[in-house]
Amino acid sequence: MHGNKKERAPKQAPQPAETVKQQEKAVEQPADKAEAAVPEGKPQDNPAAKESTKKAAAAESAEQPDNPDGSKEEGATTPEASKVAETGTAESPAAKPAKTSKGEKQQKTEQSETAEKAEKPEAGGKASAAAETPAPSEPSENHKPSDVLEPSAREKLRAALGRLGWKKWAAIAAVFAVLLGAGLFLAFGTTHVIERSDRDAKENIYMVVKPGTTASEISDHLTRLGVIDSRLRFWWLMKIQGDAQKFKTGTYAFAPHMDEQAVLDKLVSGDTTVVRFTIPEGFGIKEIAKRLADEGLVDEQEFLAEAKDFAPYDYMKKRPNERYAAEGYLFPDTYEIHSEVTPEAIMKMMAEDFDTRLTPALRQQAAAKNLSIHDLITLASLVEKEARYDEDRPIIAQVFFKRLQMGMPLQSDTTLQYLMAGPKEDVSIEDTKIDSPYNTYQHAGLPPGPIASPGMKSILAVLNPASTDYLYFVADRQGHNHYSQTYDEHLAIVEQVR
C-alpha cells in the first residue's frame, strides 16, 4: 500500500534556504552582470545551466500547491519565468520586460514588490516568500503604459499638421501672388507726372546728383521734373540691374519723357554736362526759383528762403517791408555753371553779373539824379514790367518821374500783380484796395523794393527818361502803350483799347 501512496507537500512548507538564496541572487544581480555571466555560446548549449534551472523550478513548484480548482496560486512560476530560468539569464525589465497573462503592468508591479520583499527581512528574521505578494489590481487609466500613449500623440500631431498644411500653402501662395503683382506693377505701371512749367520743350532739364543722394530720391526727382513717366518702373530697373549704387555725382542734362533705361545708362556712365540756364528780363524771385526748380537745379522753397536775406553788397541790404533782399539784383541773362549747383551759388553768380554791369559811370549818373542804386533798380523794375516794347520804356520812366515829383500815386498795376499768387490780365477795383506797402494805388512813392529783375534797357531808360508831359498810359491787347495828359483823355483811350 505504501508504494502507491502519494505524499503531498504541506501548504505552508518553507522554502529551502538554497532556493531563497537563488531568488535573492537572481533579484539582486544587475542585468549587465547576469548577461556577462552567460557564456559566448548559446544559452541552451550549457547543460549545467539547464540542470540548475530545472531544480529551481521544481523547488518553486513544491512550494506552490495546486488550488482546489486545479489552478496554481498567483505566486507560481509562469512559463515566461521558466524560460528565463532555462536560459540562465536574468534580463532587466528595461531591456526586455516580461509578460504575464494579467498584463504588462501587473507583472512589472509584482516583480518590483517581490524584489523589495526579498531584500527586506521580516520581523522574524526570515525573508518574505513570493507567496506573500499582494493580489494584483486592475491597471488604472492614469497609469497607462507610455508606449500606448506615444503612438496616439504622434498620430494626433500628424493629423493636426495635415489639417494645417493647406492653410500654410494657401498663405504662401497669396504672398507670392502679391509679390508677383507688385513686381509687374513696378515693371510696367506708370505714375502721375507732375506738370512742369510752360517753356520751350527743347530746353534741357538739369538734375544735380550730389554725394549721398539715394536712388529713391533720384527717382522722385526725375519723375517730378518730367524726365521719366514711371518712378516705379525706373526703380525696378535699378534694382534688377544692380545699378542703385553706381550713379556718378555731377550735373546731368535730360529731355522730357525719356526712356527709363536711357536715363539709367546716363547716370551710371557719368554722362554729366555743363549747366546752362537762361533767366528772362522781368523775372521776379518767385519766377526765377520756379524756372530753376523746373530745370532740376534747385529746390524752389530752398531758393526762396535763401533769397530773403541774400545781400552780398551794401546796396542789396534788405529794407523794411521788403520781401526779398535779392529781388531785382539777380541779373537776367544766360549762365553756365561749372561748379556745384546750389541756390546760394546761383544767386552769387547772378548778383556778381549785376554788379559788374552796373558800371561806375552808371552809378555816377544815378547819383546825379539823386537816385540810390536801390531806387534806380526799383524804378527800373516797374518799367520792365509795364513795357513790352523798347520805345515805351523811356516814356513810361518819364511818367513815373513826373508823378513822383507831383506826389501823385504811381498807380502801377504791376505792383498789384506782385502781390498776387499768379498773373492777372486786368486788375479790378477790388484789387486796388489790397492792404500792402507794395500797393501803389494806396501808397504814394516807390514800393519797398524792386518787383523784378530789370534788363539793361530798362535801367538805361530810368537814367535817360523821355521828355514829355504825359501823366497817364494804358496798354492795348498787343502790349502797345497809349498815353494822355488828362484823366478824361485817359478814360476815353481805355474805352477804345480795352
KEZAKE-600123 format. One line per 2 residues: number of its first residue (from 1); for each residue x, y, z of C-alpha. Coordinates in pm, 1 decimal, m for minus. Layout:
N
NUM> X Y Z ~ ...
***
This chain:
498
1> 0.0 0.0 0.0 ~ 270.7 244.9 85.1
3> 424.8 211.3 m256.0 ~ 112.9 363.0 m416.5
5> 63.4 630.1 m156.8 ~ 122.1 980.3 m276.2
7> 255.9 1228.4 m30.1 ~ 151.1 1584.2 m64.3
9> 374.8 1870.6 42.1 ~ 241.0 2084.0 326.6
11> 65.9 2407.4 217.0 ~ 289.8 2632.5 422.4
13> 612.4 2441.7 365.9 ~ 908.8 2676.9 397.9
15> 1128.5 2729.7 105.2 ~ 1465.0 2564.7 113.0
17> 1742.5 2804.2 202.7 ~ 1920.5 2722.4 m117.2
19> 1616.8 2821.7 m324.7 ~ 1573.4 3150.5 m135.2
21> 1934.0 3236.3 m189.2 ~ 1897.9 3169.3 m556.9
23> 1595.5 3400.4 m579.5 ~ 1769.4 3675.4 m388.5
25> 2073.3 3633.6 m605.4 ~ 1859.5 3648.8 m920.6
27> 1682.1 3967.5 m799.9 ~ 1992.8 4146.1 m679.7
29> 2209.9 4055.6 m971.6 ~ 2228.0 4350.6 m1222.6
31> 2127.7 4282.1 m1576.3 ~ 2467.5 4358.8 m1715.8
33> 2636.0 4114.1 m1473.5 ~ 2383.2 3845.2 m1545.8
35> 2438.9 3880.1 m1912.8 ~ 2814.0 3882.1 m1861.9
37> 2788.0 3550.5 m1680.5 ~ 2634.4 3379.8 m1981.7
39> 2889.5 3204.4 m2199.9 ~ 2950.2 3335.8 m2550.0
41> 2777.7 3037.1 m2696.6 ~ 2401.9 2983.0 m2697.6
43> 2243.4 2952.8 m2351.2 ~ 2076.0 2622.3 m2430.3
45> 2413.7 2461.7 m2503.8 ~ 2513.8 2477.2 m2131.4
47> 2398.9 2151.5 m1957.7 ~ 2488.6 2278.4 m1612.3
49> 2265.8 2583.5 m1656.0 ~ 1977.4 2365.8 m1769.6
51> 2010.1 2137.4 m1469.3 ~ 2019.3 2423.5 m1218.7
53> 1715.4 2592.3 m1365.8 ~ 1519.5 2265.7 m1358.8
55> 1597.9 2218.2 m989.9 ~ 1491.7 2574.3 m908.9
57> 1166.5 2529.2 m1097.6 ~ 1096.4 2203.1 m913.6
59> 1156.5 2369.8 m580.9 ~ 916.2 2652.7 m660.5
61> 652.0 2406.7 m779.4 ~ 679.8 2220.4 m448.3
63> 617.1 2545.8 m258.4 ~ 307.0 2643.6 m457.2
65> 43.8 2366.1 m424.6 ~ m246.7 2346.1 m657.7
67> m572.1 2516.8 m571.6 ~ m880.7 2302.7 m538.9
69> m983.3 2410.1 m889.5 ~ m659.8 2277.1 m1030.6
71> m501.6 2619.4 m1090.0 ~ m183.8 2738.9 m929.8
73> m158.2 3033.9 m698.5 ~ m61.3 3361.7 m846.0
75> 285.7 3335.8 m694.7 ~ 357.8 3031.0 m913.0
77> 623.0 3034.5 m1176.7 ~ 494.8 3138.3 m1520.5
79> 607.6 2988.0 m1849.3 ~ 797.1 3309.2 m1918.9
81> 981.2 3277.6 m1588.3 ~ 1065.4 2917.3 m1670.9
83> 1203.1 3027.8 m1999.0 ~ 1424.7 3281.9 m1825.9
85> 1541.5 3010.0 m1589.0 ~ 1622.9 2777.2 m1876.4
87> 1839.2 3034.7 m2046.8 ~ 2021.1 3110.9 m1724.8
89> 1999.7 3482.8 m1799.0 ~ 1830.3 3741.3 m1577.5
91> 1711.4 4018.4 m1810.1 ~ 1624.4 4355.5 m1665.0
93> 1269.0 4482.3 m1722.8 ~ 1408.1 4780.6 m1909.7
95> 1591.8 4561.6 m2155.8 ~ 1312.4 4310.0 m2216.7
97> 1002.5 4332.1 m1995.9 ~ 840.8 4000.8 m1911.3
99> 470.8 3949.7 m1979.7 ~ 204.1 3767.6 m1781.1
101> m149.0 3680.3 m1856.9 ~ m262.2 3966.7 m1631.2
103> m93.8 4228.7 m1844.7 ~ 234.2 4402.5 m1863.2
105> 180.4 4648.3 m1581.3 ~ 65.7 4380.8 m1333.5
107> 372.6 4164.5 m1398.2 ~ 604.4 4462.6 m1356.4
109> 439.3 4554.5 m1028.1 ~ 468.1 4202.0 m896.2
111> 833.1 4175.4 m985.0 ~ 922.5 4507.2 m820.7
113> 733.6 4424.3 m499.2 ~ 878.6 4074.7 m488.3
115> 1228.3 4212.9 m522.1 ~ 1168.8 4463.4 m240.5
117> 1033.9 4196.7 m4.2 ~ 1311.7 3957.5 m91.3
119> 1565.9 4221.2 5.3 ~ 1393.5 4323.6 332.5
121> 1369.6 4054.7 607.1 ~ 1054.0 4028.5 815.1
123> 1041.0 4076.6 1190.7 ~ 1109.1 3707.8 1247.1
125> 1433.7 3736.9 1056.4 ~ 1307.9 3536.6 758.2
127> 1291.6 3662.9 401.5 ~ 939.4 3713.4 272.5
129> 822.6 3448.0 31.5 ~ 689.8 3503.0 m312.6
131> 357.4 3359.7 m195.0 ~ 302.3 3671.9 19.4
133> 288.6 3900.7 m283.5 ~ m32.2 4103.8 m266.7
135> m309.0 4031.3 m513.0 ~ m279.1 4226.9 m836.1
137> m517.4 4508.6 m912.1 ~ m659.7 4619.8 m1242.6
139> m444.5 4879.9 m1426.7 ~ m560.6 5235.4 m1375.7
141> m635.1 5470.8 m1667.7 ~ m396.1 5724.3 m1514.1
143> m109.5 5477.7 m1534.1 ~ m129.2 5360.6 m1891.7
145> 197.6 5249.8 m2047.8 ~ 385.7 5525.1 m2232.3
147> 425.7 5313.4 m2540.9 ~ 46.6 5311.5 m2577.4
149> 17.1 5693.5 m2549.2 ~ 305.3 5788.8 m2773.1
151> 170.9 5645.7 m3099.5 ~ m161.7 5814.7 m3032.8
153> 4.8 6152.6 m2964.8 ~ 216.0 6123.7 m3275.3
155> m88.1 6036.9 m3481.9 ~ m278.3 6335.9 m3342.0
157> 15.0 6567.8 m3417.1 ~ 48.1 6431.5 m3768.7
159> m323.9 6477.3 m3827.5 ~ m307.0 6836.3 m3695.2
161> m17.8 6919.2 m3926.2 ~ m206.7 6765.6 m4212.2
163> m506.5 6985.0 m4140.5 ~ m289.8 7299.0 m4121.6
165> m85.9 7218.6 m4428.9 ~ m329.4 7351.6 m4686.0
167> m369.7 7675.8 m4492.9 ~ 4.8 7722.6 m4485.9
169> 38.5 7668.8 m4859.3 ~ m257.5 7895.0 m4926.2
171> m88.4 8174.6 m4728.8 ~ 237.5 8123.4 m4918.2
173> 51.7 8132.0 m5248.8 ~ m123.9 8455.0 m5150.9
175> 203.9 8622.9 m5056.4 ~ 361.2 8506.9 m5380.7
177> 69.6 8647.2 m5579.4 ~ 102.4 8984.6 m5406.5
179> 476.2 8997.9 m5472.9 ~ 425.8 8898.6 m5833.3
181> 159.8 9165.0 m5880.1 ~ 380.8 9427.6 m5720.4
183> 668.7 9327.8 m5944.7 ~ 456.3 9354.7 m6256.1
185> 326.5 9693.1 m6146.3 ~ 677.9 9814.2 m6078.6
187> 794.7 9691.6 m6415.8 ~ 507.3 9812.7 m6630.3
189> 299.4 10051.5 m6420.2 ~ 303.7 10428.6 m6457.2
191> 283.5 10704.8 m6204.0 ~ 143.1 11051.9 m6217.2
193> 389.4 11300.1 m6363.9 ~ 393.6 11643.9 m6206.0
195> 339.3 11902.7 m6475.2 ~ 635.2 12122.9 m6546.8
197> 604.7 12492.2 m6619.6 ~ 523.5 12610.0 m6969.1
199> 852.8 12664.8 m7150.3 ~ 1043.4 12558.4 m7457.1
201> 1019.2 12178.8 m7485.6 ~ 1367.0 12170.3 m7641.5
203> 1529.5 12314.5 m7331.5 ~ 1738.1 12079.1 m7125.2
205> 1616.6 11957.4 m6789.9 ~ 1905.3 11962.8 m6544.8
207> 1941.1 11746.9 m6238.9 ~ 2224.4 11753.0 m5988.1
209> 2330.7 11427.9 m5822.4 ~ 2513.1 11507.6 m5501.1
211> 2716.0 11271.6 m5280.6 ~ 2481.1 11079.7 m5055.3
213> 2177.1 11119.2 m5283.1 ~ 1970.6 10799.2 m5263.5
215> 1828.0 10606.8 m5557.7 ~ 1475.8 10673.0 m5429.7
217> 1539.6 11049.7 m5418.4 ~ 1675.0 11041.0 m5772.9
219> 1366.1 10850.2 m5891.9 ~ 1132.1 11101.1 m5728.9
221> 1324.1 11397.4 m5870.4 ~ 1330.7 11259.4 m6225.1
223> 956.7 11197.4 m6211.2 ~ 879.4 11541.7 m6073.3
225> 1087.1 11704.2 m6345.9 ~ 903.4 11509.8 m6614.7
227> 1216.9 11329.2 m6734.2 ~ 1060.3 10984.8 m6676.5
229> 697.0 10882.0 m6671.2 ~ 717.5 10598.1 m6417.4
231> 912.8 10630.5 m6098.2 ~ 837.9 10270.7 m6001.5
233> 949.1 10129.3 m6333.7 ~ 1274.8 10323.1 m6309.4
235> 1324.8 10198.7 m5953.1 ~ 1258.4 9841.1 m6064.8
237> 1521.2 9868.5 m6339.5 ~ 1774.2 9997.2 m6087.7
239> 1712.3 9704.3 m5856.7 ~ 1712.2 9416.7 m6105.9
241> 2023.9 9550.3 m6279.0 ~ 2202.1 9632.9 m5953.7
243> 2267.9 9995.6 m6055.1 ~ 2125.7 10170.3 m5749.3
245> 2473.2 10230.1 m5603.4 ~ 2652.9 10305.1 m5930.6
247> 2535.3 10662.3 m6002.3 ~ 2805.9 10921.7 m6062.6
249> 2778.4 11262.5 m5898.3 ~ 2752.3 11572.2 m6111.4
251> 2503.7 11767.8 m6319.7 ~ 2304.3 11589.0 m6589.7
253> 2103.0 11722.7 m6881.4 ~ 1786.6 11531.9 m6973.2
255> 1493.0 11574.3 m7209.6 ~ 1123.6 11535.5 m7125.7
257> 973.4 11181.9 m7123.5 ~ 1293.9 10991.4 m7177.9
259> 1319.1 10612.7 m7180.6 ~ 1392.9 10490.5 m6827.6
261> 1676.9 10267.4 m6945.8 ~ 1841.2 10557.8 m7131.0
263> 1824.5 10773.1 m6818.8 ~ 1969.9 10492.8 m6607.5
265> 2256.4 10438.3 m6852.5 ~ 2336.1 10809.2 m6844.4
267> 2354.7 10818.7 m6465.8 ~ 2566.5 10503.3 m6441.0
269> 2812.4 10612.2 m6712.0 ~ 2851.9 10958.9 m6555.7
271> 2749.0 11146.0 m6869.5 ~ 2744.7 11482.2 m6695.3
273> 2717.0 11821.1 m6860.1 ~ 2786.2 12189.8 m6807.1
275> 2480.2 12357.3 m6657.6 ~ 2332.7 12627.2 m6876.0
277> 2016.2 12820.9 m6794.1 ~ 1852.5 13145.5 m6900.7
279> 1659.4 13392.4 m6684.7 ~ 1447.0 13628.6 m6895.9
281> 1420.7 14000.5 m6821.6 ~ 1140.2 14087.8 m6586.0
283> 1152.7 13761.9 m6388.6 ~ 1096.1 13807.4 m6017.1
285> 1245.5 13590.9 m5743.5 ~ 945.6 13357.8 m5748.1
287> 967.1 13308.7 m6123.3 ~ 1342.8 13254.5 m6109.7
289> 1300.4 12995.0 m5835.7 ~ 1035.4 12813.6 m6034.4
291> 1240.6 12816.4 m6354.1 ~ 1548.4 12677.3 m6181.3
293> 1340.8 12417.8 m5997.7 ~ 1171.5 12311.8 m6322.3
295> 1512.6 12256.4 m6475.1 ~ 1616.6 12047.7 m6179.5
297> 1882.7 12278.9 m6047.5 ~ 1740.7 12381.2 m5710.7
299> 1460.5 12320.2 m5470.3 ~ 1211.0 12601.9 m5517.4
301> 1140.0 12661.0 m5149.4 ~ 1507.0 12649.1 m5057.0
303> 1582.9 12909.5 m5322.4 ~ 1309.7 13142.5 m5194.0
305> 1428.8 13104.8 m4836.8 ~ 1785.6 13188.1 m4939.1
307> 1669.8 13492.9 m5139.0 ~ 1504.0 13656.9 m4839.1
309> 1829.1 13772.9 m4684.8 ~ 2082.3 13723.5 m4962.7
311> 2269.9 14056.6 m4974.6 ~ 2641.7 14029.9 m5063.0
313> 2654.6 14403.7 m5147.9 ~ 2562.8 14703.4 m4935.3
315> 2300.6 14835.1 m5179.9 ~ 2118.7 14499.9 m5154.1
317> 2058.9 14541.5 m4784.2 ~ 1703.6 14445.9 m4701.1
319> 1466.4 14736.1 m4631.8 ~ 1160.0 14736.5 m4406.5
321> 859.6 14559.0 m4562.6 ~ 1076.6 14425.0 m4844.2
323> 1000.9 14066.5 m4935.3 ~ 1333.4 13951.7 m5075.4
325> 1670.1 14119.5 m5036.1 ~ 1786.5 13961.2 m5364.2
327> 1484.5 14085.7 m5561.3 ~ 1590.5 14290.7 m5865.6
329> 1965.4 14221.3 m5826.5 ~ 1984.3 13879.9 m5995.5
331> 2064.4 13998.7 m6342.7 ~ 1861.8 13832.1 m6621.6
333> 2098.2 13650.8 m6855.7 ~ 2218.7 13309.6 m6978.5
335> 2451.4 13137.8 m6736.4 ~ 2679.2 12836.4 m6726.3
337> 2774.8 12666.9 m6403.3 ~ 3094.7 12468.5 m6380.2
339> 3087.6 12408.7 m6006.8 ~ 2841.9 12271.4 m5755.2
341> 2487.6 12393.5 m5813.0 ~ 2318.2 12538.6 m5504.2
343> 2072.4 12828.2 m5452.3 ~ 2346.2 13035.8 m5294.3
345> 2593.7 12961.4 m5576.2 ~ 2340.8 13058.6 m5843.9
347> 2240.9 13381.4 m5668.7 ~ 2602.0 13473.4 m5610.1
349> 2683.7 13426.7 m5976.9 ~ 2384.2 13634.9 m6090.6
351> 2445.7 13911.6 m5834.1 ~ 2809.6 13934.9 m5942.3
353> 2692.9 13975.5 m6301.8 ~ 2462.1 14258.0 m6197.3
355> 2733.5 14434.1 m6000.0 ~ 2968.5 14410.7 m6297.8
357> 2714.5 14552.4 m6542.8 ~ 2634.4 14844.5 m6314.7
359> 2947.7 15030.3 m6414.3 ~ 3092.4 15324.9 m6221.5
361> 2963.7 15555.1 m6495.3 ~ 2606.6 15434.9 m6447.4
363> 2635.7 15471.6 m6074.5 ~ 2754.0 15831.4 m6112.2
365> 2465.8 15900.8 m6348.8 ~ 2219.3 15768.3 m6092.0
367> 2376.4 15979.1 m5819.4 ~ 2340.9 16286.5 m6044.5
369> 1963.1 16224.7 m6047.2 ~ 1956.6 16177.8 m5672.0
371> 1884.3 15810.3 m5718.3 ~ 2032.2 15544.6 m5497.2
373> 2105.6 15210.0 m5658.6 ~ 1809.7 15072.2 m5467.5
375> 1574.6 15341.6 m5603.9 ~ 1721.2 15303.8 m5954.0
377> 1655.7 14929.5 m5966.5 ~ 1311.2 14967.4 m5806.5
379> 1202.5 15217.1 m6075.1 ~ 1366.5 15010.3 m6348.6
381> 1174.0 14701.5 m6232.9 ~ 841.5 14889.5 m6270.0
383> 937.8 14999.7 m6620.6 ~ 1041.7 14643.0 m6708.4
385> 705.1 14501.5 m6606.4 ~ 498.7 14778.9 m6775.4
387> 678.5 14797.2 m7111.4 ~ 671.9 14524.9 m7375.7
389> 843.5 14728.7 m7645.2 ~ 1167.8 14919.2 m7617.5
391> 1024.3 15251.2 m7741.4 ~ 782.2 15258.7 m7448.9
393> 1045.8 15227.5 m7175.9 ~ 1175.0 15591.6 m7166.4
395> 819.4 15732.0 m7185.7 ~ 693.7 15517.1 m6900.6
397> 1000.7 15612.2 m6696.0 ~ 920.5 15981.2 m6755.8
399> 555.3 15932.8 m6641.1 ~ 675.2 15777.2 m6315.4
401> 924.5 16055.4 m6253.0 ~ 658.2 16322.5 m6307.3
403> 415.1 16153.8 m6067.6 ~ 682.2 16119.8 m5805.3
405> 759.8 16491.0 m5837.7 ~ 390.5 16575.8 m5802.7
407> 334.9 16340.4 m5510.7 ~ 83.5 16153.7 m5718.9
409> 49.6 15775.6 m5661.0 ~ 222.0 15571.5 m5930.8
411> m89.7 15350.6 m5964.3 ~ 101.8 15074.9 m6140.1
413> m91.1 14752.9 m6190.7 ~ 238.7 14562.9 m6183.3
415> 277.5 14627.5 m5811.3 ~ m63.1 14468.2 m5753.9
417> 36.2 14170.2 m5968.0 ~ 342.5 14128.4 m5748.6
419> 114.1 14072.8 m5452.2 ~ m94.8 13809.3 m5627.3
421> m27.9 13438.4 m5645.6 ~ m31.3 13443.1 m6025.2
423> m50.1 13686.6 m6316.3 ~ m380.6 13855.7 m6390.2
425> m454.4 14025.3 m6719.3 ~ m673.4 14302.7 m6579.2
427> m680.3 14415.3 m6219.1 ~ m1012.2 14507.6 m6064.5
429> m1122.6 14793.6 m5842.5 ~ m1125.2 14545.4 m5557.9
431> m759.9 14458.6 m5628.4 ~ m661.8 14822.4 m5585.9
433> m780.6 14802.5 m5224.7 ~ m524.4 14539.2 m5123.3
435> m359.3 14645.2 m4799.2 ~ 12.8 14632.9 m4868.7
437> 305.9 14875.2 m4891.4 ~ 351.8 14742.9 m5246.1
439> 7.0 14871.3 m5345.2 ~ 96.4 15189.6 m5536.1
441> m272.7 15274.5 m5563.8 ~ m293.1 15318.3 m5188.8
443> 57.5 15444.3 m5113.3 ~ 243.0 15726.6 m5284.8
445> 607.7 15697.4 m5379.4 ~ 809.5 15389.0 m5465.2
447> 724.4 15045.3 m5330.9 ~ 952.2 14897.6 m5060.4
449> 1183.6 14746.2 m5322.3 ~ 1215.0 14609.7 m5676.5
451> 942.0 14377.4 m5801.7 ~ 1151.5 14201.8 m6070.2
453> 1497.4 14184.6 m6230.6 ~ 1518.0 14463.2 m6488.5
455> 1730.1 14437.6 m6800.3 ~ 1985.8 14697.3 m6903.7
457> 1737.0 14869.8 m7137.1 ~ 1501.2 14945.6 m6851.0
459> 1787.7 15061.8 m6628.4 ~ 1910.0 15294.1 m6903.4
461> 1553.0 15419.9 m6962.3 ~ 1533.1 15532.1 m6597.9
463> 1870.1 15703.2 m6627.5 ~ 1764.4 15860.6 m6956.8
465> 1385.0 15922.5 m6948.1 ~ 1191.0 16082.5 m7233.8
467> 1084.0 16448.7 m7219.1 ~ 704.3 16455.8 m7230.2
469> 406.4 16589.0 m7037.4 ~ 222.1 16257.3 m7007.1
471> 71.3 16155.5 m6679.0 ~ m129.3 15850.1 m6790.5
473> m75.1 15544.7 m7010.0 ~ m262.4 15226.5 m7087.6
475> m156.4 14922.7 m7291.7 ~ m372.4 14759.8 m7556.2
477> m412.8 14385.3 m7602.9 ~ m98.6 14370.5 m7815.6
479> 114.8 14537.7 m7546.4 ~ 148.7 14883.1 m7707.6
481> 103.8 15173.9 m7466.8 ~ m120.0 15475.6 m7531.1
483> m50.7 15799.9 m7340.8 ~ m254.3 16100.1 m7229.9
485> m211.3 16419.3 m7025.4 ~ m551.2 16432.3 m6856.5
487> m766.4 16176.7 m6681.4 ~ m1060.5 16229.2 m6918.2
489> m840.5 16157.2 m7217.0 ~ m713.5 15851.9 m7039.2
491> m1067.4 15715.3 m6979.2 ~ m1154.7 15765.9 m7345.6
493> m846.7 15575.2 m7459.2 ~ m921.6 15297.7 m7215.6
495> m1266.8 15255.9 m7374.4 ~ m1104.9 15229.0 m7717.2
497> m820.7 14988.8 m7649.3 ~ m994.0 14762.4 m7395.2
***
